[in-house]
Amino acid sequence: MRTLTITNTQITRECLLEMAEDIPGAWIGIRIAALLLLLSGWKSTSIASLFGLSKWSVVKWIYKANEEGVKSVQDKQRPGRPPRVTDSCKQALEQALQKPPRDFGIARARWDGIVVVQYLKQFHGVTIRTRRAQQLLHELGYTLKQPAYRFVQASKKGVKGFRISLKKTPVDSEGD
């Protein structure tokens, strides 16, 4: 029987570890796998190289497991200020971005960081800086683009009247 291998080039160790950073709870699974490997007789250096971690990270997991038991696998709540823009506020902003800012009484044609700051302050009582608002737009899948200005071409209509009104001294019609 042939050994199964992964042949898809998109699946790499780096890609999978990057996904573990993005998916909530994935590191819990990696810690469980590391402890299972340790119980199976693997050395901490082998486990560290398998998961692309430093040896010290695995050693800390082992010390923590010896002290706290099974509870050591789960992430503890980290201290810090709760975010100013809550999930419900983000959802309301995402719905608001579907409409022009003028529908909310903001005299601007397009959404940008400054307009988002004004919207959040006016409708949700949230004060953030412009750069954070730009990051928030990016998190919601929007990109900031410069508007493309197009200059309207002049027509021949009204040129004669404009020239006459522009001159300091009135001139008889010249056949324009």
N, C-alpha and C positions, 0 to 999 in steps of 0.2 A: 504494500500500500504506500502511496506517495504522500509525503508530508505536505500539509496545507501551508501556503504562504500567501501573503498579501501582495498582489501584483499591481494594484492601482497606485500610481505615482503621487496621487494627491494625499494619500494617507502617510504622514510622516510623524515621527515622535514630536517634532516641534509644533506641528499643526494640532495634534491631539492635546498637547500640554497647553497650547494657546486656547483651545476650546474649553479646557478645564478652568481656565481663568474666567471665561465668559459665562459659563453655565453655573448657576447657583447650586451649591451642594456637590459639585464634581470633586472637589478636593477631599470631601469626606470619604468618597469612594476610593480615592487614591490612598488615603491614610489607612483605610480598612485593608486594601490590597497589600500595602506595605507591611502592616502588622501580620497579615496572614502569611506572607512570604517569610517574615522573620520567625514565625512559629514553625514554618516548614523547614527551617534550617539555613535560610539565606543569611548572608552577612550584610551589615548595614551599608558597607561600601558598594556591594553589588546592587542593593535596592536603590541606593542613591543614583548610581549610574544608569539603572534601568529607567527611572522616572526623570532623569535629567536634573536632579536636585543636588545640593551640596550634602556632604556626609553629615555635617552638623545639623541640618534640618531633620534628617532621619533620626539622629541621636536624640534630638530634643523631643521628637514624637515618642521615642522609646521611654525616655525619662518621664514624660508626661503620662504615658500609659501605665507605667509602674506606680506612679503616685495616685492617679485619679481613676484608673480602671477603664471601663468601657466609655464612660462619659468623656474621656479625653479625645475621642474621635470627632465629636461634634464641635462646631465652631461656637465660641462664646460671643456674646454680644459685645461689640467693641464700643468704647466710649466715644462720644462726639455729639456735636450739635445736630439735631434732626434737620433734614433738608428744608429750605424755605419753600421750594416749589414741590408740592405734594403730587402724588400720582393723579388724584382727581383734578388738580389744577393743570397738570400736563394734558390730561384728556380734554379739558375745556379749552385749553390753548390750541390743541390740535384741531378741534372742531371750529374754533374761531379762525384758524389759518385758511380754512376753506372759503371764507368770505373776505371781501376787501376790508381794509381798516376803516373805511368811511362808514361802513354799516355799524361800527361801534363808536362813532362820533370822533374818530381820530382823522384829522385832515391830512392824510398821506395816501398815496396811490398804491404803494407796495409795502409788504411786511419786511422789516429789517430789525436789527438788534434794538435800535432806539424805540421803534414802534412797539415791539414786544415788551420792553421795559415799561412803557407808558400803559399798555393794555393790562399787564399784570398788576401794576400799582392801582389803576383806576377800577378794575373789576374784581380783583382778588385780594387787594391789600398787601401784595407781596412786593418788596423792594429788592431788586437785584441790579447788578451792573450790566452794562451793554455787552461786554465780552461774554458774561455768563448767559445772556439772552441769545447770543450768537451760537454758543455751544449747545444750548437747549434746542435751537432750531435744527442744528446738525443732528442731535440725538433723535429728533422726530423725523429725520429723513429729508430735510430740506437743505438746499444749498443757497448760499448768498451769491447772487450774480449782479454785475453791473448792468443797468438797463442799456439797451442799444438805442441810441438817439438817431432818429431819421429826420432829416430836414425836408420839409415839404417844398417842392419846386414851385416857383412863382409862376403865375399865369399872366397873360397879356391884359387881362381884364383889370381895369382900374389904374393902370400904369400912368396914363395921361393925366388923370385927376390927381394922382399922387405927386407927379412932377410939378404940376401947376401949384399945388398947395405948398410944396417944398421951397419954391423960389421966393426970394425976398420981394422982388418986384413982379407984379403980374405981367405976363407976356401974352400977346394974342396967340391964338392957336397956331401951332407950327406944323401941323400935319403929322403928328405921331400916330 
